[in-house]
Amino acid sequence: MKNFKYLLLPALVLIIGFGNTFAQGSRADSIKKMADNKMLVFLAQHATVSTGSGSESGLAKDVTHTGTNHVTLPEGFKVVIKADSVISFLPYFNINQNTPNDVATDNYNHVTVDVAGSLFSTTNYKYAVKQKKKGDVEIKINPVGDSPIEQFMIAITPSGAAELTLSMRERASIVYEGVVQF
């Protein structure tokens, strides 16, 4: 009977461990399947814009700023991937002293939010999905033609946490952190 107690605990640990691995594996499979089928919604929660100085960061030449800015986003910002289109509703952030009338300024973070900066939809794009180690999925979307957006790159973990890197022409790249909607 004593031996049974000593065998029961390791057996339970193995069963629980396999259960968690299986659950993560099946969730990773679900994410991969959604990505392959182009049926995915990325919900943005935070954004970080990396800035350099002058034109290399896509900022106005008279602005000299280095560092990063991390902003918590209100609900509603997302990227929807469908079989026939990609629709992006994400804000663009810039550090700039001269703000146009249609741009809201967050003085606390010294960041301007261009609400129309990366509102975008396309039906003409290149699409690639890659399964990475540990169940992570990487999606690359490259709009074709005359587009302000060069690439969306979305990295998704098996838990559904995701990071979207938005590369735009003549502007600094932005990283959005969020989740994939199941």
VMD Tcl script that builds the backbone (N, CA, C; Angstrom):
set m [mol new atoms 546]
animate dup $m
set s [atomselect $m all]
$s set {name element resname resid chain x y z} {
  {N N MET 1 A 0.818 -1.196 0.000}
  {CA C MET 1 A 0.000 0.000 0.000}
  {C C MET 1 A 0.861 1.260 0.000}
  {N N LYS 2 A 1.993 1.239 0.726}
  {CA C LYS 2 A 2.887 2.395 0.748}
  {C C LYS 2 A 3.410 2.688 -0.651}
  {N N ASN 3 A 3.751 1.633 -1.374}
  {CA C ASN 3 A 4.269 1.830 -2.733}
  {C C ASN 3 A 3.227 2.468 -3.645}
  {N N PHE 4 A 1.970 2.129 -3.413}
  {CA C PHE 4 A 0.899 2.697 -4.221}
  {C C PHE 4 A 0.841 4.212 -4.057}
  {N N LYS 5 A 1.021 4.730 -2.835}
  {CA C LYS 5 A 1.013 6.167 -2.576}
  {C C LYS 5 A 2.145 6.853 -3.341}
  {N N TYR 6 A 3.293 6.200 -3.331}
  {CA C TYR 6 A 4.454 6.798 -4.005}
  {C C TYR 6 A 4.310 6.774 -5.528}
  {N N LEU 7 A 3.544 5.842 -6.055}
  {CA C LEU 7 A 3.327 5.773 -7.498}
  {C C LEU 7 A 2.180 6.672 -7.946}
  {N N LEU 8 A 1.224 6.899 -7.044}
  {CA C LEU 8 A 0.057 7.695 -7.399}
  {C C LEU 8 A 0.405 9.154 -7.707}
  {N N LEU 9 A 1.247 9.761 -6.875}
  {CA C LEU 9 A 1.605 11.167 -7.082}
  {C C LEU 9 A 2.315 11.392 -8.422}
  {N N PRO 10 A 3.361 10.636 -8.757}
  {CA C PRO 10 A 3.985 10.846 -10.076}
  {C C PRO 10 A 3.027 10.572 -11.238}
  {N N ALA 11 A 2.137 9.601 -11.065}
  {CA C ALA 11 A 1.173 9.302 -12.126}
  {C C ALA 11 A 0.229 10.484 -12.333}
  {N N LEU 12 A -0.241 11.097 -11.256}
  {CA C LEU 12 A -1.106 12.268 -11.369}
  {C C LEU 12 A -0.398 13.439 -12.031}
  {N N VAL 13 A 0.858 13.648 -11.661}
  {CA C VAL 13 A 1.649 14.724 -12.269}
  {C C VAL 13 A 1.781 14.496 -13.776}
  {N N LEU 14 A 2.034 13.271 -14.187}
  {CA C LEU 14 A 2.156 12.970 -15.619}
  {C C LEU 14 A 0.831 13.182 -16.348}
  {N N ILE 15 A -0.250 12.740 -15.748}
  {CA C ILE 15 A -1.565 12.885 -16.383}
  {C C ILE 15 A -1.920 14.365 -16.545}
  {N N ILE 16 A -1.709 15.156 -15.500}
  {CA C ILE 16 A -2.001 16.587 -15.573}
  {C C ILE 16 A -1.103 17.256 -16.608}
  {N N GLY 17 A 0.166 16.901 -16.620}
  {CA C GLY 17 A 1.102 17.466 -17.596}
  {C C GLY 17 A 0.701 17.148 -19.025}
  {N N PHE 18 A 0.309 15.891 -19.288}
  {CA C PHE 18 A -0.136 15.520 -20.629}
  {C C PHE 18 A -1.425 16.230 -20.996}
  {N N GLY 19 A -2.317 16.411 -20.024}
  {CA C GLY 19 A -3.576 17.121 -20.273}
  {C C GLY 19 A -3.327 18.552 -20.690}
  {N N ASN 20 A -2.414 19.249 -19.987}
  {CA C ASN 20 A -2.085 20.633 -20.342}
  {C C ASN 20 A -1.430 20.706 -21.706}
  {N N THR 21 A -0.526 19.773 -21.986}
  {CA C THR 21 A 0.146 19.748 -23.278}
  {C C THR 21 A -0.863 19.506 -24.390}
  {N N PHE 22 A -1.798 18.585 -24.160}
  {CA C PHE 22 A -2.824 18.300 -25.159}
  {C C PHE 22 A -3.713 19.520 -25.388}
  {N N ALA 23 A -4.105 20.191 -24.291}
  {CA C ALA 23 A -4.965 21.378 -24.418}
  {C C ALA 23 A -4.254 22.469 -25.204}
  {N N GLN 24 A -2.965 22.701 -24.895}
  {CA C GLN 24 A -2.215 23.711 -25.643}
  {C C GLN 24 A -2.057 23.294 -27.092}
  {N N GLY 25 A -1.819 21.998 -27.307}
  {CA C GLY 25 A -1.668 21.496 -28.666}
  {C C GLY 25 A -2.937 21.686 -29.471}
  {N N SER 26 A -4.097 21.374 -28.874}
  {CA C SER 26 A -5.349 21.519 -29.609}
  {C C SER 26 A -5.677 22.994 -29.851}
  {N N ARG 27 A -5.333 23.867 -28.909}
  {CA C ARG 27 A -5.563 25.300 -29.108}
  {C C ARG 27 A -4.631 25.832 -30.207}
  {N N ALA 28 A -3.383 25.366 -30.199}
  {CA C ALA 28 A -2.440 25.757 -31.250}
  {C C ALA 28 A -2.952 25.282 -32.608}
  {N N ASP 29 A -3.524 24.080 -32.644}
  {CA C ASP 29 A -4.092 23.563 -33.888}
  {C C ASP 29 A -5.267 24.423 -34.347}
  {N N SER 30 A -6.091 24.874 -33.390}
  {CA C SER 30 A -7.226 25.738 -33.724}
  {C C SER 30 A -6.752 27.062 -34.311}
  {N N ILE 31 A -5.723 27.630 -33.700}
  {CA C ILE 31 A -5.178 28.899 -34.198}
  {C C ILE 31 A -4.609 28.715 -35.592}
  {N N LYS 32 A -3.866 27.643 -35.794}
  {CA C LYS 32 A -3.279 27.367 -37.105}
  {C C LYS 32 A -4.382 27.183 -38.152}
  {N N LYS 33 A -5.433 26.475 -37.775}
  {CA C LYS 33 A -6.542 26.246 -38.705}
  {C C LYS 33 A -7.243 27.558 -39.049}
  {N N MET 34 A -7.483 28.417 -38.043}
  {CA C MET 34 A -8.101 29.725 -38.304}
  {C C MET 34 A -7.216 30.553 -39.230}
  {N N ALA 35 A -5.908 30.509 -39.002}
  {CA C ALA 35 A -4.979 31.267 -39.848}
  {C C ALA 35 A -4.980 30.712 -41.274}
  {N N ASP 36 A -4.915 29.390 -41.395}
  {CA C ASP 36 A -4.930 28.776 -42.725}
  {C C ASP 36 A -6.214 29.101 -43.490}
  {N N ASN 37 A -7.335 29.151 -42.774}
  {CA C ASN 37 A -8.635 29.425 -43.402}
  {C C ASN 37 A -8.929 30.914 -43.567}
  {N N LYS 38 A -7.986 31.749 -43.157}
  {CA C LYS 38 A -8.159 33.206 -43.225}
  {C C LYS 38 A -9.448 33.640 -42.528}
  {N N MET 39 A -9.616 33.180 -41.315}
  {CA C MET 39 A -10.787 33.510 -40.488}
  {C C MET 39 A -10.266 33.886 -39.110}
  {N N LEU 40 A -9.763 35.120 -38.978}
  {CA C LEU 40 A -9.070 35.501 -37.758}
  {C C LEU 40 A -9.349 36.964 -37.426}
  {N N VAL 41 A -9.484 37.257 -36.134}
  {CA C VAL 41 A -9.644 38.635 -35.677}
  {C C VAL 41 A -8.602 38.893 -34.600}
  {N N PHE 42 A -7.757 39.902 -34.826}
  {CA C PHE 42 A -6.765 40.341 -33.849}
  {C C PHE 42 A -7.325 41.567 -33.144}
  {N N LEU 43 A -7.426 41.511 -31.811}
  {CA C LEU 43 A -7.912 42.631 -31.012}
  {C C LEU 43 A -6.718 43.318 -30.357}
  {N N ALA 44 A -6.459 44.554 -30.726}
  {CA C ALA 44 A -5.307 45.291 -30.194}
  {C C ALA 44 A -5.632 45.857 -28.811}
  {N N GLN 45 A -4.682 45.701 -27.876}
  {CA C GLN 45 A -4.853 46.219 -26.519}
  {C C GLN 45 A -3.815 47.284 -26.171}
  {N N HIS 46 A -2.610 47.157 -26.737}
  {CA C HIS 46 A -1.512 48.091 -26.473}
  {C C HIS 46 A -0.775 48.345 -27.775}
  {N N ALA 47 A -0.086 49.480 -27.839}
  {CA C ALA 47 A 0.732 49.797 -29.005}
  {C C ALA 47 A 2.041 50.417 -28.543}
  {N N THR 48 A 3.101 50.082 -29.250}
  {CA C THR 48 A 4.408 50.664 -28.986}
  {C C THR 48 A 4.979 51.133 -30.312}
  {N N VAL 49 A 5.299 52.413 -30.382}
  {CA C VAL 49 A 5.945 52.933 -31.584}
  {C C VAL 49 A 7.395 53.213 -31.225}
  {N N SER 50 A 8.286 52.619 -32.001}
  {CA C SER 50 A 9.706 52.880 -31.817}
  {C C SER 50 A 10.049 54.097 -32.637}
  {N N THR 51 A 10.794 54.992 -32.041}
  {CA C THR 51 A 11.126 56.212 -32.763}
  {C C THR 51 A 12.624 56.394 -32.809}
  {N N GLY 52 A 13.057 56.901 -33.908}
  {CA C GLY 52 A 14.453 57.285 -34.060}
  {C C GLY 52 A 14.471 58.794 -34.136}
  {N N SER 53 A 15.214 59.329 -35.061}
  {CA C SER 53 A 15.189 60.777 -35.231}
  {C C SER 53 A 15.063 61.097 -36.705}
  {N N GLY 54 A 14.430 62.218 -36.990}
  {CA C GLY 54 A 14.323 62.677 -38.363}
  {C C GLY 54 A 13.591 61.701 -39.260}
  {N N SER 55 A 14.000 61.661 -40.535}
  {CA C SER 55 A 13.262 60.905 -41.533}
  {C C SER 55 A 13.421 59.402 -41.375}
  {N N GLU 56 A 14.453 58.923 -40.674}
  {CA C GLU 56 A 14.626 57.473 -40.557}
  {C C GLU 56 A 13.479 56.828 -39.804}
  {N N SER 57 A 12.804 57.568 -38.939}
  {CA C SER 57 A 11.692 57.000 -38.188}
  {C C SER 57 A 10.360 57.338 -38.823}
  {N N GLY 58 A 10.359 58.060 -39.920}
  {CA C GLY 58 A 9.113 58.466 -40.543}
  {C C GLY 58 A 8.520 59.702 -39.888}
  {N N LEU 59 A 9.262 60.324 -38.987}
  {CA C LEU 59 A 8.773 61.514 -38.311}
  {C C LEU 59 A 9.199 62.750 -39.087}
  {N N ALA 60 A 8.606 63.862 -38.761}
  {CA C ALA 60 A 8.986 65.111 -39.418}
  {C C ALA 60 A 10.465 65.376 -39.182}
  {N N LYS 61 A 11.133 65.963 -40.158}
  {CA C LYS 61 A 12.572 66.161 -40.072}
  {C C LYS 61 A 12.985 67.080 -38.940}
  {N N ASP 62 A 12.106 68.006 -38.538}
  {CA C ASP 62 A 12.473 68.942 -37.482}
  {C C ASP 62 A 12.260 68.353 -36.078}
  {N N VAL 63 A 11.755 67.110 -36.004}
  {CA C VAL 63 A 11.511 66.481 -34.694}
  {C C VAL 63 A 12.692 65.596 -34.346}
  {N N THR 64 A 13.251 65.799 -33.191}
  {CA C THR 64 A 14.338 64.949 -32.725}
  {C C THR 64 A 13.867 64.272 -31.448}
  {N N HIS 65 A 13.654 62.970 -31.554}
  {CA C HIS 65 A 13.177 62.227 -30.399}
  {C C HIS 65 A 13.692 60.798 -30.506}
  {N N THR 66 A 14.159 60.250 -29.414}
  {CA C THR 66 A 14.562 58.849 -29.394}
  {C C THR 66 A 13.872 58.177 -28.229}
  {N N GLY 67 A 13.711 56.856 -28.327}
  {CA C GLY 67 A 13.070 56.097 -27.261}
  {C C GLY 67 A 11.871 55.350 -27.789}
  {N N THR 68 A 11.034 54.873 -26.870}
  {CA C THR 68 A 9.812 54.195 -27.277}
  {C C THR 68 A 8.647 54.767 -26.502}
  {N N ASN 69 A 7.468 54.614 -27.032}
  {CA C ASN 69 A 6.246 55.060 -26.391}
  {C C ASN 69 A 5.253 53.911 -26.394}
  {N N HIS 70 A 4.760 53.563 -25.216}
  {CA C HIS 70 A 3.813 52.468 -25.043}
  {C C HIS 70 A 2.474 53.060 -24.646}
  {N N VAL 71 A 1.430 52.703 -25.376}
  {CA C VAL 71 A 0.110 53.282 -25.158}
  {C C VAL 71 A -0.910 52.165 -24.978}
  {N N THR 72 A -1.760 52.296 -23.960}
  {CA C THR 72 A -2.879 51.382 -23.790}
  {C C THR 72 A -4.024 51.880 -24.664}
  {N N LEU 73 A -4.590 50.979 -25.443}
  {CA C LEU 73 A -5.634 51.350 -26.396}
  {C C LEU 73 A -7.024 51.094 -25.832}
  {N N PRO 74 A -7.989 51.919 -26.205}
  {CA C PRO 74 A -9.375 51.606 -25.855}
  {C C PRO 74 A -9.851 50.431 -26.714}
  {N N GLU 75 A -10.969 49.826 -26.331}
  {CA C GLU 75 A -11.518 48.714 -27.106}
  {C C GLU 75 A -11.923 49.163 -28.501}
  {N N GLY 76 A -11.922 48.224 -29.417}
  {CA C GLY 76 A -12.424 48.501 -30.755}
  {C C GLY 76 A -11.382 48.496 -31.851}
  {N N PHE 77 A -10.109 48.564 -31.510}
  {CA C PHE 77 A -9.074 48.535 -32.541}
  {C C PHE 77 A -8.756 47.080 -32.876}
  {N N LYS 78 A -8.778 46.759 -34.179}
  {CA C LYS 78 A -8.616 45.362 -34.565}
  {C C LYS 78 A -8.188 45.225 -36.016}
  {N N VAL 79 A -7.786 43.999 -36.353}
  {CA C VAL 79 A -7.535 43.602 -37.734}
  {C C VAL 79 A -8.377 42.353 -37.974}
  {N N VAL 80 A -9.180 42.385 -39.030}
  {CA C VAL 80 A -10.034 41.256 -39.383}
  {C C VAL 80 A -9.485 40.631 -40.662}
  {N N ILE 81 A -9.171 39.352 -40.577}
  {CA C ILE 81 A -8.691 38.617 -41.747}
  {C C ILE 81 A -9.822 37.693 -42.189}
  {N N LYS 82 A -10.246 37.883 -43.438}
  {CA C LYS 82 A -11.290 37.054 -44.035}
  {C C LYS 82 A -10.711 36.385 -45.273}
  {N N ALA 83 A -11.422 35.407 -45.784}
  {CA C ALA 83 A -10.950 34.691 -46.970}
  {C C ALA 83 A -10.747 35.620 -48.158}
  {N N ASP 84 A -11.553 36.690 -48.239}
  {CA C ASP 84 A -11.475 37.565 -49.407}
  {C C ASP 84 A -10.928 38.957 -49.117}
  {N N SER 85 A -10.568 39.258 -47.844}
  {CA C SER 85 A -10.112 40.613 -47.541}
  {C C SER 85 A -9.376 40.686 -46.203}
  {N N VAL 86 A -8.658 41.782 -46.042}
  {CA C VAL 86 A -8.035 42.138 -44.770}
  {C C VAL 86 A -8.501 43.549 -44.458}
  {N N ILE 87 A -9.041 43.725 -43.252}
  {CA C ILE 87 A -9.540 45.025 -42.831}
  {C C ILE 87 A -8.825 45.415 -41.551}
  {N N SER 88 A -8.171 46.556 -41.571}
  {CA C SER 88 A -7.412 47.040 -40.418}
  {C C SER 88 A -8.053 48.303 -39.873}
  {N N PHE 89 A -8.319 48.289 -38.585}
  {CA C PHE 89 A -8.787 49.489 -37.902}
  {C C PHE 89 A -7.860 49.693 -36.709}
  {N N LEU 90 A -6.702 50.267 -36.988}
  {CA C LEU 90 A -5.680 50.493 -35.972}
  {C C LEU 90 A -5.243 51.953 -36.010}
  {N N PRO 91 A -5.000 52.549 -34.857}
  {CA C PRO 91 A -4.527 53.935 -34.853}
  {C C PRO 91 A -3.054 54.000 -35.210}
  {N N TYR 92 A -2.648 55.135 -35.718}
  {CA C TYR 92 A -1.221 55.360 -35.957}
  {C C TYR 92 A -0.735 56.371 -34.935}
  {N N PHE 93 A 0.441 56.130 -34.366}
  {CA C PHE 93 A 1.006 57.020 -33.365}
  {C C PHE 93 A 2.242 57.672 -33.939}
  {N N ASN 94 A 2.425 58.931 -33.598}
  {CA C ASN 94 A 3.574 59.667 -34.094}
  {C C ASN 94 A 3.945 60.698 -33.043}
  {N N ILE 95 A 5.207 60.997 -32.974}
  {CA C ILE 95 A 5.651 62.048 -32.074}
  {C C ILE 95 A 5.942 63.245 -32.948}
  {N N ASN 96 A 5.136 64.285 -32.790}
  {CA C ASN 96 A 5.216 65.403 -33.708}
  {C C ASN 96 A 4.710 66.651 -33.003}
  {N N GLN 97 A 5.347 67.753 -33.261}
  {CA C GLN 97 A 4.924 68.999 -32.637}
  {C C GLN 97 A 3.800 69.669 -33.416}
  {N N ASN 98 A 3.721 69.414 -34.716}
  {CA C ASN 98 A 2.682 70.030 -35.546}
  {C C ASN 98 A 1.614 68.982 -35.831}
  {N N THR 99 A 0.423 69.139 -35.258}
  {CA C THR 99 A -0.620 68.151 -35.463}
  {C C THR 99 A -1.738 68.728 -36.301}
  {N N PRO 100 A -2.147 68.014 -37.353}
  {CA C PRO 100 A -3.274 68.469 -38.157}
  {C C PRO 100 A -4.569 68.442 -37.344}
  {N N ASN 101 A -5.630 69.047 -37.890}
  {CA C ASN 101 A -6.908 69.142 -37.176}
  {C C ASN 101 A -7.558 67.792 -36.903}
  {N N ASP 102 A -7.333 66.772 -37.776}
  {CA C ASP 102 A -7.998 65.491 -37.590}
  {C C ASP 102 A -7.191 64.525 -36.724}
  {N N VAL 103 A -6.237 65.037 -35.979}
  {CA C VAL 103 A -5.392 64.197 -35.153}
  {C C VAL 103 A -5.595 64.576 -33.690}
  {N N ALA 104 A -5.843 63.570 -32.867}
  {CA C ALA 104 A -6.027 63.812 -31.431}
  {C C ALA 104 A -4.679 63.746 -30.745}
  {N N THR 105 A -4.434 64.610 -29.770}
  {CA C THR 105 A -3.158 64.627 -29.072}
  {C C THR 105 A -3.330 64.145 -27.642}
  {N N ASP 106 A -2.479 63.226 -27.244}
  {CA C ASP 106 A -2.441 62.749 -25.870}
  {C C ASP 106 A -1.228 63.425 -25.238}
  {N N ASN 107 A -1.449 64.550 -24.568}
  {CA C ASN 107 A -0.338 65.336 -24.037}
  {C C ASN 107 A 0.432 64.612 -22.938}
  {N N TYR 108 A -0.224 63.721 -22.230}
  {CA C TYR 108 A 0.459 63.004 -21.150}
  {C C TYR 108 A 1.616 62.173 -21.705}
  {N N ASN 109 A 1.372 61.471 -22.816}
  {CA C ASN 109 A 2.399 60.632 -23.411}
  {C C ASN 109 A 3.173 61.345 -24.516}
  {N N HIS 110 A 2.799 62.579 -24.836}
  {CA C HIS 110 A 3.424 63.322 -25.933}
  {C C HIS 110 A 3.362 62.532 -27.231}
  {N N VAL 111 A 2.221 61.925 -27.449}
  {CA C VAL 111 A 2.007 61.107 -28.628}
  {C C VAL 111 A 0.775 61.619 -29.337}
  {N N THR 112 A 0.832 61.705 -30.648}
  {CA C THR 112 A -0.362 62.063 -31.398}
  {C C THR 112 A -0.938 60.788 -31.999}
  {N N VAL 113 A -2.237 60.733 -32.062}
  {CA C VAL 113 A -2.921 59.565 -32.593}
  {C C VAL 113 A -3.608 59.960 -33.880}
  {N N ASP 114 A -3.158 59.410 -34.979}
  {CA C ASP 114 A -3.767 59.669 -36.275}
  {C C ASP 114 A -4.788 58.562 -36.509}
  {N N VAL 115 A -6.049 58.858 -36.217}
  {CA C VAL 115 A -7.089 57.843 -36.287}
  {C C VAL 115 A -7.243 57.298 -37.703}
  {N N ALA 116 A -6.994 58.105 -38.696}
  {CA C ALA 116 A -7.114 57.644 -40.078}
  {C C ALA 116 A -5.792 57.109 -40.616}
  {N N GLY 117 A -4.747 57.095 -39.787}
  {CA C GLY 117 A -3.415 56.739 -40.261}
  {C C GLY 117 A -3.279 55.352 -40.813}
  {N N SER 118 A -3.920 54.366 -40.211}
  {CA C SER 118 A -3.805 53.022 -40.739}
  {C C SER 118 A -5.150 52.326 -40.840}
  {N N LEU 119 A -6.192 53.108 -41.115}
  {CA C LEU 119 A -7.464 52.509 -41.487}
  {C C LEU 119 A -7.268 51.984 -42.902}
  {N N PHE 120 A -7.505 50.710 -43.095}
  {CA C PHE 120 A -7.075 50.114 -44.341}
  {C C PHE 120 A -7.890 48.857 -44.622}
  {N N SER 121 A -8.213 48.630 -45.880}
  {CA C SER 121 A -8.788 47.355 -46.294}
  {C C SER 121 A -8.272 47.025 -47.689}
  {N N THR 122 A -8.135 45.737 -47.953}
  {CA C THR 122 A -7.669 45.292 -49.258}
  {C C THR 122 A -8.232 43.913 -49.567}
  {N N THR 123 A -8.386 43.660 -50.844}
  {CA C THR 123 A -8.758 42.326 -51.298}
  {C C THR 123 A -7.616 41.716 -52.115}
  {N N ASN 124 A -6.548 42.481 -52.293}
  {CA C ASN 124 A -5.415 42.046 -53.092}
  {C C ASN 124 A -4.170 42.009 -52.205}
  {N N TYR 125 A -3.797 40.819 -51.772}
  {CA C TYR 125 A -2.675 40.695 -50.856}
  {C C TYR 125 A -2.038 39.312 -50.942}
  {N N LYS 126 A -0.771 39.251 -50.553}
  {CA C LYS 126 A -0.062 37.973 -50.428}
  {C C LYS 126 A -0.182 37.543 -48.973}
  {N N TYR 127 A -0.361 36.258 -48.750}
  {CA C TYR 127 A -0.674 35.739 -47.418}
  {C C TYR 127 A 0.140 34.471 -47.169}
  {N N ALA 128 A 0.843 34.414 -46.042}
  {CA C ALA 128 A 1.618 33.225 -45.699}
  {C C ALA 128 A 1.454 32.913 -44.216}
  {N N VAL 129 A 1.286 31.630 -43.925}
  {CA C VAL 129 A 1.161 31.154 -42.544}
  {C C VAL 129 A 2.274 30.159 -42.291}
  {N N LYS 130 A 2.900 30.277 -41.122}
  {CA C LYS 130 A 3.992 29.376 -40.766}
  {C C LYS 130 A 3.813 28.928 -39.314}
  {N N GLN 131 A 3.868 27.621 -39.095}
  {CA C GLN 131 A 3.819 27.084 -37.729}
  {C C GLN 131 A 5.242 27.113 -37.177}
  {N N LYS 132 A 5.416 27.747 -36.034}
  {CA C LYS 132 A 6.726 27.866 -35.403}
  {C C LYS 132 A 6.852 26.815 -34.298}
  {N N LYS 133 A 7.991 26.826 -33.637}
  {CA C LYS 133 A 8.212 25.922 -32.513}
  {C C LYS 133 A 7.235 26.227 -31.391}
  {N N LYS 134 A 6.943 25.257 -30.602}
  {CA C LYS 134 A 6.081 25.369 -29.419}
  {C C LYS 134 A 4.658 25.808 -29.764}
  {N N GLY 135 A 4.229 25.587 -31.001}
  {CA C GLY 135 A 2.853 25.874 -31.376}
  {C C GLY 135 A 2.574 27.295 -31.817}
  {N N ASP 136 A 3.559 28.181 -31.771}
  {CA C ASP 136 A 3.341 29.554 -32.220}
  {C C ASP 136 A 3.023 29.569 -33.717}
  {N N VAL 137 A 2.206 30.527 -34.133}
  {CA C VAL 137 A 1.842 30.678 -35.535}
  {C C VAL 137 A 2.246 32.077 -35.975}
  {N N GLU 138 A 2.832 32.169 -37.161}
  {CA C GLU 138 A 3.230 33.464 -37.722}
  {C C GLU 138 A 2.483 33.673 -39.036}
  {N N ILE 139 A 1.865 34.844 -39.153}
  {CA C ILE 139 A 1.129 35.203 -40.365}
  {C C ILE 139 A 1.779 36.448 -40.959}
  {N N LYS 140 A 2.058 36.405 -42.259}
  {CA C LYS 140 A 2.574 37.573 -42.968}
  {C C LYS 140 A 1.576 37.950 -44.055}
  {N N ILE 141 A 1.188 39.217 -44.036}
  {CA C ILE 141 A 0.250 39.741 -45.027}
  {C C ILE 141 A 0.920 40.928 -45.703}
  {N N ASN 142 A 1.080 40.838 -47.024}
  {CA C ASN 142 A 1.685 41.908 -47.802}
  {C C ASN 142 A 0.680 42.407 -48.828}
  {N N PRO 143 A 0.104 43.603 -48.606}
  {CA C PRO 143 A -0.811 44.162 -49.609}
  {C C PRO 143 A -0.089 44.356 -50.944}
  {N N VAL 144 A -0.796 44.111 -52.024}
  {CA C VAL 144 A -0.243 44.255 -53.366}
  {C C VAL 144 A -0.761 45.568 -53.954}
  {N N GLY 145 A 0.103 46.266 -54.661}
  {CA C GLY 145 A -0.307 47.513 -55.306}
  {C C GLY 145 A 0.097 48.724 -54.497}
  {N N ASP 146 A -0.554 49.821 -54.790}
  {CA C ASP 146 A -0.236 51.095 -54.152}
  {C C ASP 146 A -0.909 51.156 -52.784}
  {N N SER 147 A -0.148 50.798 -51.751}
  {CA C SER 147 A -0.694 50.726 -50.398}
  {C C SER 147 A 0.235 51.448 -49.432}
  {N N PRO 148 A -0.306 52.147 -48.445}
  {CA C PRO 148 A 0.554 52.772 -47.438}
  {C C PRO 148 A 1.164 51.732 -46.496}
  {N N ILE 149 A 0.604 50.521 -46.502}
  {CA C ILE 149 A 1.077 49.456 -45.615}
  {C C ILE 149 A 1.949 48.492 -46.398}
  {N N GLU 150 A 3.144 48.249 -45.876}
  {CA C GLU 150 A 4.039 47.274 -46.494}
  {C C GLU 150 A 3.706 45.860 -46.034}
  {N N GLN 151 A 3.505 45.711 -44.711}
  {CA C GLN 151 A 3.290 44.359 -44.189}
  {C C GLN 151 A 2.616 44.383 -42.822}
  {N N PHE 152 A 1.747 43.399 -42.617}
  {CA C PHE 152 A 1.264 43.030 -41.292}
  {C C PHE 152 A 1.976 41.728 -40.952}
  {N N MET 153 A 2.625 41.655 -39.815}
  {CA C MET 153 A 3.190 40.388 -39.370}
  {C C MET 153 A 2.602 40.096 -37.992}
  {N N ILE 154 A 1.893 38.988 -37.893}
  {CA C ILE 154 A 1.214 38.636 -36.648}
  {C C ILE 154 A 1.841 37.363 -36.092}
  {N N ALA 155 A 2.313 37.446 -34.861}
  {CA C ALA 155 A 2.851 36.274 -34.144}
  {C C ALA 155 A 1.853 35.915 -33.056}
  {N N ILE 156 A 1.381 34.660 -33.068}
  {CA C ILE 156 A 0.344 34.224 -32.132}
  {C C ILE 156 A 0.862 33.039 -31.323}
  {N N THR 157 A 0.689 33.108 -30.006}
  {CA C THR 157 A 1.060 31.996 -29.134}
  {C C THR 157 A -0.131 31.047 -28.999}
  {N N PRO 158 A 0.106 29.808 -28.535}
  {CA C PRO 158 A -1.013 28.876 -28.342}
  {C C PRO 158 A -2.076 29.379 -27.361}
  {N N SER 159 A -1.720 30.280 -26.463}
  {CA C SER 159 A -2.699 30.820 -25.512}
  {C C SER 159 A -3.627 31.844 -26.159}
  {N N GLY 160 A -3.292 32.302 -27.368}
  {CA C GLY 160 A -4.101 33.307 -28.052}
  {C C GLY 160 A -3.533 34.711 -27.947}
  {N N ALA 161 A -2.475 34.885 -27.127}
  {CA C ALA 161 A -1.804 36.193 -27.072}
  {C C ALA 161 A -1.129 36.432 -28.421}
  {N N ALA 162 A -1.149 37.686 -28.868}
  {CA C ALA 162 A -0.610 37.965 -30.195}
  {C C ALA 162 A 0.097 39.308 -30.230}
  {N N GLU 163 A 1.014 39.415 -31.185}
  {CA C GLU 163 A 1.743 40.654 -31.418}
  {C C GLU 163 A 1.713 40.915 -32.913}
  {N N LEU 164 A 1.250 42.100 -33.288}
  {CA C LEU 164 A 1.165 42.474 -34.687}
  {C C LEU 164 A 2.150 43.606 -34.943}
  {N N THR 165 A 3.048 43.394 -35.892}
  {CA C THR 165 A 3.975 44.446 -36.306}
  {C C THR 165 A 3.452 45.027 -37.614}
  {N N LEU 166 A 3.168 46.322 -37.592}
  {CA C LEU 166 A 2.657 47.016 -38.765}
  {C C LEU 166 A 3.787 47.830 -39.371}
  {N N SER 167 A 4.185 47.462 -40.576}
  {CA C SER 167 A 5.221 48.202 -41.300}
  {C C SER 167 A 4.544 49.033 -42.372}
  {N N MET 168 A 4.783 50.348 -42.302}
  {CA C MET 168 A 4.164 51.270 -43.248}
  {C C MET 168 A 5.238 51.986 -44.066}
  {N N ARG 169 A 4.886 52.387 -45.242}
  {CA C ARG 169 A 5.811 53.136 -46.090}
  {C C ARG 169 A 5.967 54.552 -45.516}
  {N N GLU 170 A 7.192 54.997 -45.425}
  {CA C GLU 170 A 7.531 56.352 -44.991}
  {C C GLU 170 A 7.035 56.699 -43.590}
  {N N ARG 171 A 6.829 55.706 -42.752}
  {CA C ARG 171 A 6.446 55.932 -41.354}
  {C C ARG 171 A 7.136 54.893 -40.481}
  {N N ALA 172 A 7.243 55.189 -39.205}
  {CA C ALA 172 A 7.846 54.244 -38.265}
  {C C ALA 172 A 6.930 53.030 -38.100}
  {N N SER 173 A 7.531 51.871 -37.872}
  {CA C SER 173 A 6.759 50.667 -37.597}
  {C C SER 173 A 6.138 50.753 -36.216}
  {N N ILE 174 A 5.025 50.080 -36.048}
  {CA C ILE 174 A 4.337 50.036 -34.759}
  {C C ILE 174 A 4.090 48.580 -34.404}
  {N N VAL 175 A 4.263 48.268 -33.121}
  {CA C VAL 175 A 3.950 46.926 -32.624}
  {C C VAL 175 A 2.705 47.037 -31.762}
  {N N TYR 176 A 1.692 46.241 -32.102}
  {CA C TYR 176 A 0.452 46.179 -31.336}
  {C C TYR 176 A 0.432 44.850 -30.603}
  {N N GLU 177 A 0.107 44.890 -29.325}
  {CA C GLU 177 A -0.041 43.677 -28.536}
  {C C GLU 177 A -1.521 43.477 -28.272}
  {N N GLY 178 A -1.948 42.213 -28.299}
  {CA C GLY 178 A -3.355 41.947 -28.062}
  {C C GLY 178 A -3.625 40.460 -28.024}
  {N N VAL 179 A -4.820 40.089 -28.441}
  {CA C VAL 179 A -5.247 38.694 -28.425}
  {C C VAL 179 A -5.976 38.363 -29.715}
  {N N VAL 180 A -6.031 37.071 -29.992}
  {CA C VAL 180 A -6.815 36.584 -31.123}
  {C C VAL 180 A -8.179 36.184 -30.574}
  {N N GLN 181 A -9.213 36.619 -31.244}
  {CA C GLN 181 A -10.584 36.314 -30.829}
  {C C GLN 181 A -10.952 34.917 -31.300}
  {N N PHE 182 A -11.434 34.108 -30.397}
  {CA C PHE 182 A -11.847 32.735 -30.766}
  {C C PHE 182 A -13.333 32.694 -31.023}
}
mol reanalyze $m
mol bondsrecalc $m
mol representation Tube
mol addrep $m
